[in-house]
Amino acid sequence: MLNSVTTPQSLDERFRDAVSALRPPESGRAPGDPVRDGTTLTGARARDLFDAQLTSRHLDLAARWLRSFNEGFHTTGSAGHEGNAAVAAALRGDDPALLHHRSAAFYCVRAAHPGGNGPDTARRLEEAARDVLRGVVASVRDPGSGGRDKIFGNPALHLIPALSVAGGHLPRAVGLAHALTRAGETAWPADAIVVASFGDGGAGGPAATAALHAAGRLELADQRVPLLLVCEDDTPGGPDADGWTAAMLRGRPGLRYSFADGCDLAAAYHAAAEAAEFVRAERRPAILHLSTVHLLGQPGDPEPGPGLDRDPLVATARLLIEAGLYGPEEVITRYDEVGWQVRKAAEEVLGEPKLASTAEVVATLAPRRPLRVAHAVSEAADRALGAGAPTRLRAFDGRLPEDAGPMTLAQAIGATLTDALAAGPQMLIFGPATTRGGRHGVTTGLAEPDDDRVFDSPPDATTILGLAAGAGLAGLLPVPELDCLADLHGGAEQLRTEAATMAYLSAGAYRNPLVLRVPGLAQPFGIGGPLANDNSVAGLRDVPGLVVAVPARAADAAPMLRTCLAAAEADGSVCVFLEPAALYQTRDLYQQGDSEWLAAYSAPGSWAGEHVPIGRARIYGLGTAQDLTIVTYGNGVRMSLRAAAQLAAEGYGCRVVDLRWLSPLPAADLVREATVTSRVLIVDETRRSGGVGEGVLAALVDGSFVGSVRRVAAADAPVPLGPAAQQVLVGEDAITQGAHALLTR
């Protein structure tokens, strides 16, 4: 027996040879009987699942055929993982599933048997093959992504796109399962369970580790998590119940573990059915560890190790032949019939249209409907004045927020979150120590004994963002909080690859609205060191579709946060609300005691009139405002206003442009205000390389600005602890010097 499979041709030949060598018994079993002793899988069901497995195998072969003449663009196949057909059979068709990239057999079963077997099963199986091949050829008719990627997603089948192959979708799966027990009416029944599959290669990755930790921690905290995690382990040499992956998965507290041979259809079905029944009945998480095999790798992959006896198709053929349900010739005939049907489907999808313009590609990425967002702000105000009035009244020691006096930036954000809870029953606010105010005390007083919408989450960013992404899928509006900007880098995959691309990869069928609050940017004297003073936002600004807001003062914080919440509700937007931690408690602007950095909180009746659209700047005029335009944001706004006041005393008039939105940049406002003075000073507290200032310069060039530009930015270095921070960060003296350099030209 040969030990490796390297080509589709050899795989095909070995299947035929192995099946031809099998011999049926003298007496067989009836189709309605168990296909073998000790299993609940009937012979009839096994035959149906075998058809799905055959379809999956031929999809792999067809993808390589299409690639041979440059018409197929994705050949990562499922050969060796066809046992996941048993997992699909053990679930209900309305259980939401997030599948990894070797799940063609699962897809075929879900598509062919949405409500069990029926007369249309064969036709639906053919259509399933056509849908998968549409992903391979990047057809716009692909039901998953609309031609943007080849993934196993389909809203009609409750299959949620999962792009990450290393388990990046698992935190979202935990979040969705957790949210299903909190949400009201959703797209799924109250007793639905969430299933997520992943390979052993991702089992030890950071996202999978965070997901396993979060699921177990939530379970031990008596929070329901109806989640079935399926690890398809194709470890070379054959995984077993005593291997490293098994030991790692079995040792997870709070998660029920089971193991089965994923190449044995009957064993896999029995284990999957038992695990699914446990999760559904107990509403608790479980791990099903399936032993699989990798039969067709990518060009350049090392040769797979397992022998032919591990091929799931051969194993299922043997199961059916030994039960007397098929003869060897019938198996090969059925194999050829399915192959012909799949090849025919491949030929049919070749001529289907592809995405043909940039507008088509980005159509579902991040819809912007300003009028709807403005209307959502007005609706939130109405709800706050109506059913939410009691919550608003108890927020500030029995006073309404608007009667609490002038507020700092931190207080304004807290008041806005209070009103958001009052106006939105679907709101969730969580993060590390959120019930105790969070790291900076912003959420102090939000948690009420009778309201579980404010809660503490595990502290790592991957878990927090995964919980948020899953909650958004379930129809909730999550507002998670991180401790600091540096934390975000560890969980960036959840924001970049998972949350911000959901609408894009599902052709708009799914969305996961969220507003992530992040204290960030630098504080005076580098208090806390580099991690507490992270001033890098480059990793946020290059995420397509992501909204990045930076309020500098209380007067902007409340309307901007309401805009983000409304955009998430109306458009499904994913927003990062970056809060300058150094300005949380700032009260004064020009001199001590002037209280000009404070602002009164507006009553709901004024929210519509104060609405701040995404991508609109705020302009300050000092003196004649005709000599210099200073473009800045965050901490830079206060410093620039102070520098501009000094320049005004010297006879120079300045316009200070607070960008407020780092993505999308307010390009039209920026170019207009720059043109007035023809001199622009960019004050950028992020680093010179990869900082916001580079985006501002590009916007000026794109806007055909003609004039002088100078940039003041932080050094390309982490922010050190103590007074040395001033050697790296932008200060008022540097702003004044930069302004003089432009004004004296």
Secondary structure, DSSP 8 states (H G I E B T S, - for coil): ------SHHHHHHHHHHHHHT----SS---TTSBSSTT---BHHHHHHHHHHHHHHHHHHHHHHHHHTTT--------TT-TTHHHHHHHS-TTS-EE--TT-HHHHHHHHH-TTS--TTHHHHHHHHHHHHHHHHTT-TT-TTTSSS-----BGGGTB-----SSSTTHHHHHHHHHHHTT-SS-SS-TT--EEEEEEHHHHTSHHHHHHHHHHHHHHHTT----EEEEEEE--TT---TTSHHHHHHHT-TT-EEEEEETTSHHHHHHHHHHHHHHHHHH---EEEEEE----S--TT-------GGG-HHHHHHHHHHHTTS--HHHHHHHHHHHHHHHHHHHHHHTTS----SHHHHHTTT----HHHHHHHHHHHHHHHHTTTHHHHHTTBTTB-GGGS-SB-HHHHHHHHHHHHHHH-TTEEEEETTGGGT-TTSTTTT--BTTBTTEEE--SSHHHHHHHHHHHHHTT-EEEEB-S-HHHHHHTHHIIIIIITTHHHHTTTS----EEEEEEES--GGGTT-TTTT----HHHHTSTT-EEE---SHHHHHHHHHHHHHHHHHH--EEEEEEEGGGTT---SSSTT--TT-B----GGGTTTT---TT--EEEEETTS-SEEEEE-THHHHHHHHHHHHHHHTT--EEEEE--EEES--HHHHHHHHHHHSEEEEEEEEESSSSHHHHHHHHHHHTT--SEEEEEEE-SS---SGGGGGGTS--HHHHHHHHHHHHT-
